[in-house]
Amino acid sequence: MPPKPTPYVSTTFPATFTVNNINRLTRTLSTATGLDATLATACYTSLFLHTQLPWLTGSLLRASGRLQPRSSSLKALYATLEEHRIVSRLFGLIPLYSTVIQTWRKPHRDPAVKMLLYASLAAGTIFQVLENMALLTRRGVLSGQGARRREGWLWLLSNRVWLAQLGLEVLRLARVRQLKFREELGAERVLGEENVLGVEGKGVDDGVEDGVAESTQELMELSTKQLVKVQSAELEKRWWRELYLTALSFPLAIHRSLNYGTSPVSEALFAGCGMVAGAIGLQDAWDEAA
């Protein structure tokens, strides 16, 4: 009986797959949002494991009569990654300035969306300035009398501004939903300025008959309405992700905007919300790096 043929297994697929993912990860980490999301996911995951490790191993260790281990290494890893994350945001005002310029140039016909978006960006700018001042005070760059007390006040104030920014984001998202997910992606601008003007500029100057021009305009308007529908559906998906991120950020902002020991947010809830929010942001950055 002849031996069974050995199935062919490509040896290049795993290597290619690994190289492509490493290159994609490199592109993800090269952006400010990608790096921040990666650090957030890693640091909050380590803190969440720190809070859950005693619960996971407690029953087994109690049955064996041994003491529960303390996951101090995970807590130290969280503190190290969080510190690096804050340091990496030291130059966060530069991409924030670019975002402000892009938002200023982007047309928003709804005055409520425009006002809430500008107020949110202003709060984000104030938060970044206060956080930078707190970090530089901790490092001794901004020294002077009462530096330690000033540092604590700066941390609290910066996170309270962040909490206010999250409130503005909730109001903006509510207004976008009220507009049926049309304003943010510029669907009204496409309908009112680009496609219709493009149709009007075709037939009259070129001497096309009125019937043909009207038919062409109807077809263009129909395709434009379909484009609006597609854009609205895409915005709705993005809207839900932004809502999840905002909701998950609220426990973090509340926990950090209160004095030590007065927060109603437990450490496990704080870490869990940060871990999920970081994972959502990392997924978005990963998709953009494709």
N, C-alpha and C positions, 0 to 999 in steps of 0.2 A: 504494500500500500504506500503510495508516494506521500511524502511529508506535506503537511498543510503549508501553504505559502504564508510567509510572514507579512502581516499587513504593513503598508507603508505609513510611516509616521514622519511628518515633516519636522525637522529639527530647527527650522528657521522661524516657525510661527511663534513659539514662546519668546525667543530673543527679540523678534520684531515687536511683539506685543509689549514686552517690558520696556524696550527703548522708546516706543511711542508714548507710553504712559509716563515715563520719566521725563521726556521732553515736554509733555503736557503739564506735568507737575511743576517743572521749571518755569514754564510760562505763567502758571497760576501764582507761584510764589514771587514772580518778578513784579506783580502789580500790588499796589498798596492794599486794595480790598482783599485780594487773594491771600496775602501774607497775614493780614489781620484776622481773616476768617479761619485760617489754618491754626494760628496760635490760639485763637479763642476756643476752637474745638478741642485742641490738645489740652489746654490748661483747665477748662471746665470739666472735661472728661476725667482728668486725674483727680480733681476735687470731688467729683461725684463718686468715683470709686473709693476715695478716702472716706466719704460719708457712709458708703454701703458695705465696705469690707467688714466692719465689726458685726453688722447684722447678718451677713452671709456666712460668716465663720463662727458666730457666737454659739449656736446650738451645738455644733460639733465639738468645739473646744470646752464648753461647759460639761458636756457628757464625758469628756476625757479628763476633766479636772484641771485643765491647763488654763492659763490666763489668756485673755484676748490680746492679740498683737496690735500694736499701734502703727497705723499706716502713715507714720511721719514722713516717709520718703515721698509719698504721693502728695502730701500737703506742701512739702518743700518744692516738688516739681511744679505744682500749681503756682506757687509764689514766684518761682523763677521765670516761668513762661509768661505770667501776667506782667511781671516787671519788664521783660523784654518787649512785650506787646505795647506797653505804655511808652517805652523808649522809642519804638519804631514809629509811633504816632507823633513824635516830636516835630516832624516836618509835615504834619497833616494839614497845615494851613495852605500849603501849595496846591495839592489836588482839590482842596475845598474851594480855593479861589477859582480854579478852572471850572468847577461845578457851578459856582455862582455866575460866572460869565456866560456859560452855556445856557443856564436857566434864564438869565436876563435876555438873551437873544431869542429864546424859544417863545413863540406867541402863545399866550393863554387868554382866550376870549372871556373866560369866566372870571370876574373880579375876585370872587371868594377863593378860588383855587390859587390865583396869583398872590393874593395877600397872605394866605396860609403858607404857601411855599416859600415866599420871601421871609416870613417870620420864622419858619423852621430853619432856614439856612442861617439867619442871623443868630438864632439860639445855638446852632451847631458851631458857628464861629466863636461865640463867647465861651462855649464849653471847651473848645480846643485851646483857646488862649489861657483860660483858668487852669486847665490840666497841665499845660506846659509850664506855667508859673509854679504850680504845686510840685511838679517833678524837679524843676531846677532848684527850688527851695530845698527839697529833700537832698539833692546832690551837693548842696552848698554853693551853687552858682549864684543864687540870689540869697545872700546872707544878710545879717543885721540883727538888731535887737528884736526879740520875740519871733524869730524865724520858725521855731518849732510850732508855736501856737498859730502862726500865720499859715503854715503848711496845712495843718488840720482844717482850718477854716476854708482854704482854697479847695481842698478835696471835696468837702461837703458842698460848697457853693457850686462847684463845677458839675457835680452829679445832680444837684437840684435843677440846674439849668438844663441838663440832659433830660430830666423828668418832664420839665416843661416842654421841651422839644418833642418828646413822645406824645404828649397831649395834643400838640399842634398837628402832628402826623395823623392822629386818630381823626381829628376834625377834617383834615384834608382828604383822607381816604373816604370818609363819610360823604363829603361833597362830590368826590369823583364817582362814587356809586350812585348818588342822586342824579348825576349827569349821564347815567347809563354807560359808563366806561368809554366816553367818546372824546373827552377834552384832552387827556394827557398825551395820546398818540397822534394828535393833530388831525383826526378824521374830519373835523369841520373845515379845517384849512384845505385839505385835499379836495373836498367837495366844492368849496366856495371859491377857490382861487386858482387851483392848478388845472384840474380836468376840464371845467367849464370854459375857462379862458382858452385852454388849448383847443377846444372844439370851435369856439367862436372865431379863433384866428385862422381856421382852416378854409372854410368854404367861401366866405364873402370876398376876400381879396383874390382868390383864385378863380372866381367866376363859377363856382359849383352851384347847381340848381338848388332852390329852396327845399324841395322835397328830400333830396339826398342829404342836405345839411341837417334837416330836422331828424331824419332817420339816424344819421351818424351821432347826433347829439343825444338822442334817446338811448342808443346803445352805450355811449360813453357814460351817461348818467346811471344806467343800469349796472355797468361794471364798477362805477364809483361807489354805488350803494353796497355792492357786494364787498368791495374793498373795506368800506366802513364797517361792515358786519364782521369781517375777518379781524380787522384791527381791534374792534371792541372786544371780541372773544379773546384775543391775545392779551389785551390789557386786563381783562377780568382775571385771567390766570395769574398775571403778575401782581394784580391787586391783592389777591388772596395771600400770596407769598409775603408781600409787604405787611399785610395785616398780621400774619403769624409772627413775623420778625418783631413788629412793634409790640404785640401782646406779650411775647416772650421776654422782651427787654424791660417791661414794666417792673417785674419783681427784682431785677438787677438794679435798676435805678432807685427803687424804693429802699432796698437794702443798703445801698451805698450813700443815699442822701440823708440817712439818719445817723445819729451818734451811736457809737459802739454799745451793743447790748440792748438797744431800744427797737431794733428792727423786728417787725412781725413775720418776716420771711425767714424760714429755716435755711440752714446751710445746704441741706439736700435739695430743697426747691430752688434755691439760688443757683446751685451748680447744675441741676437738671435743665433749667430754662436756658442757661448760658450754653450748655452743651448742644441742645437742639437748635438754638438760634445760630450758633457757630456752624453746625452741620448744614443748615439751610443756606447760609451765606457761602460756605465752601462749595456747595453744589452749584450755586449760581456762578461763582468764579471759575469752577471747573468747566462748566458749559461754555463760558465765554472764551476760555483758552483752547477750545477745540479747533 
